[in-house]
Amino acid sequence: MIGTLTHWMEIAMWIVLGSMAVDFLVGAFKSLTGGNLSYEPVLGYLKDILHYVLPLIVLAGISVMDSTGWIVQAGYYVGAFAVVVKYLAAIKSKL
């Protein structure tokens, strides 16, 4: 049961990981300029990878078992969109 990411699924994953990285960099810059450096943001992002990225990878893996070919992929894209919106809102609140 090894599934592969389609081209658009891979692009969606890169967008999710990119939005997480931008949010991390904005938060790191704010904490460095504010003088309150902590390890908590790193642990938060590790938790977010476990809660947001891992389920997307699981959905990509089980997409080969979907007989319709679009139901699991639709869930993947909805989940990826939700994560990107969450991080865009977080970036907006930090700026």
N, C-alpha and C positions, 0 to 999 in steps of 0.2 A: 504494500500500500504506500508507495512512494509517489507523491504527486509533484508536479512541477508548476511553477508560477507561469501563467501566460504573460505575454508582453505587457498588457494593461494592468495585470495584477502586480507585476514587478514595478511598474511605474507608480502605482498606488502605494506600494510598500516603501519605495524611496521617498515619496511625498510625506508619508507618515513619519518615517525616520528623520527626514529633513526638518519637518516642523518641530519634532522633539529636540533636535540638535539646536535649532535656532532659539527655541525657548530656553534651553539650557545655557546657551551662550549669553542671551540677554540677562538671565538671572545671575550668571556668574559675573558679568560686567557690573550689574547693579550691586551685587554683594561686595565686589572688590572696591568699587568707588565709595560704597557706604561704610566700609571698614568692618563688616560683620561676616567674615568668612566662616563657613561651617561645612561639615560633611553631610548634612541632612539632604541637600538637593541631589547629591549623587545617589544616595539611597532611595530617594523618591523616584528618580528616573529608572533605577533598576526595578523598583516595584511596578512602575508604569509599563516597562517592557514586559514584565510578567503578566500584567493584567490586560494590556491592550495589544501588544504585538504578537505574543504567543497564540492567543485565540485566532488571530488572522492567519498565522502560519498553519494552525490546525485546520482552519477552513480551507486553505489552499491545498492541504494534504488530502482532505476528504472530498474535494471537488471532483476527483476522478471517479468516485463512487456514485455521483449524482447522475441518475438516468436521464433527467431532463437536460442537464448541461448548463442550466442557468440559475437554478434556485440557490445553490450554495455560493455561486459567484456573486449573485445579487446581495446576499448577506455579507459577503466579503467586502464589496464596494460600499455598502451602507455603513458597515463597521469602520472601514478606513476613513470614510467621509466624516463620521462622528468624531473620530480621534483627531483629525485635522482641525475640525471646527473647535474642539476643546482646546487644542494648543494655540490656535489663532486667538481665541478669547483670552487665554492666559498671557500671550505675548502682548496683546492690546492692554491688558490690565497692568502689566509691568512697565509699559512705556508711558 
